[in-house]
Amino acid sequence: MHLYAFELGFLVKKKVFKKLDFQLTIGLGIGTINTRTERLAKGFTFIENGSLGFSYKTSTKTFLYVGSNIGHVSNFDTQLPNNGYNIVGFEIGFAYSLQ
């Protein structure tokens, strides 16, 4: 099963210490799944994600991120079945600021 999606996210940071920020991300998107499963029909889907974690500033333009994620994929009852999938995960990331 492959899920292809486009998602827009909103990020909020709150400074904890000089170089450490608490980070909240919320995302919503659309996608497509290429295989019918017992929980989800093949075709159009919606995807929602939320993440909580910490961002550490390693230099003036770079950040390391560690956090957790929860997500859901379903088709909003446009097709059957539509039980969807819930996803829980752990995230590690690196960011480079272009500004």
C-alpha positions in Angstrom: 0.0 0.0 0.0 1.3 3.4 -0.9 -0.1 6.8 0.2 0.8 9.9 -1.7 -0.4 13.2 -0.2 0.0 17.0 -0.2 -0.3 18.5 3.2 -0.2 22.1 4.6 1.0 22.6 8.1 1.0 25.3 10.7 3.9 25.6 13.1 3.9 27.4 16.5 7.1 27.7 18.6 7.4 28.9 22.2 10.8 29.6 23.7 11.7 27.5 26.7 15.4 28.5 27.0 17.7 30.6 24.9 18.3 27.9 22.2 15.4 25.5 23.0 11.8 25.9 21.7 8.7 23.9 22.3 7.1 23.2 18.9 3.5 22.3 17.9 2.6 21.5 14.3 -0.8 20.8 12.9 -1.4 19.7 9.3 -4.2 18.9 6.9 -4.0 17.5 3.4 -5.4 15.4 0.6 -4.0 12.3 -0.9 -4.5 9.1 -2.8 -4.0 5.5 -1.7 -3.1 2.9 -4.4 -4.5 -0.2 -2.8 -7.9 -1.1 -1.3 -7.5 -2.5 2.2 -10.0 -3.9 4.8 -10.0 -0.4 6.4 -9.8 2.0 3.4 -11.0 2.2 -0.2 -8.6 2.8 -3.0 -8.4 6.4 -4.2 -9.0 9.8 -2.7 -8.2 10.4 1.0 -7.8 13.1 3.6 -4.8 13.2 6.0 -4.6 15.0 9.3 -1.4 15.2 11.5 -0.3 16.8 14.8 3.2 16.9 16.3 4.6 18.0 19.6 8.3 18.3 20.2 11.4 20.4 20.9 13.5 22.4 18.5 17.1 23.1 19.4 19.1 25.9 17.7 22.5 24.5 16.8 23.7 27.6 14.9 22.3 30.8 13.5 20.6 28.9 10.6 20.3 25.3 11.7 17.9 23.5 14.1 17.6 19.9 15.4 14.1 18.6 16.2 12.8 15.7 18.2 9.1 14.9 18.9 6.1 12.7 18.5 3.4 12.6 15.9 -0.2 11.4 15.7 -2.1 11.2 12.4 -5.2 9.9 10.7 -6.0 8.9 7.1 -9.5 8.4 5.8 -11.8 9.3 2.9 -14.5 11.3 4.8 -17.1 8.7 3.9 -16.8 9.3 0.1 -16.3 5.6 -0.4 -16.6 2.4 1.6 -14.8 1.1 3.6 -13.8 4.2 5.5 -12.4 3.0 8.9 -9.1 4.7 8.1 -5.8 4.4 9.7 -4.5 6.1 12.9 -0.7 6.6 13.0 1.5 7.2 16.0 5.2 7.9 15.5 8.5 9.4 16.7 10.2 12.2 14.7 13.8 13.4 14.4 14.5 16.3 12.1 17.0 18.8 10.9 16.1 22.3 9.5 18.0 25.0 7.7 16.7 28.5 7.6 16.9 30.3 4.3 16.6 33.7 5.8 
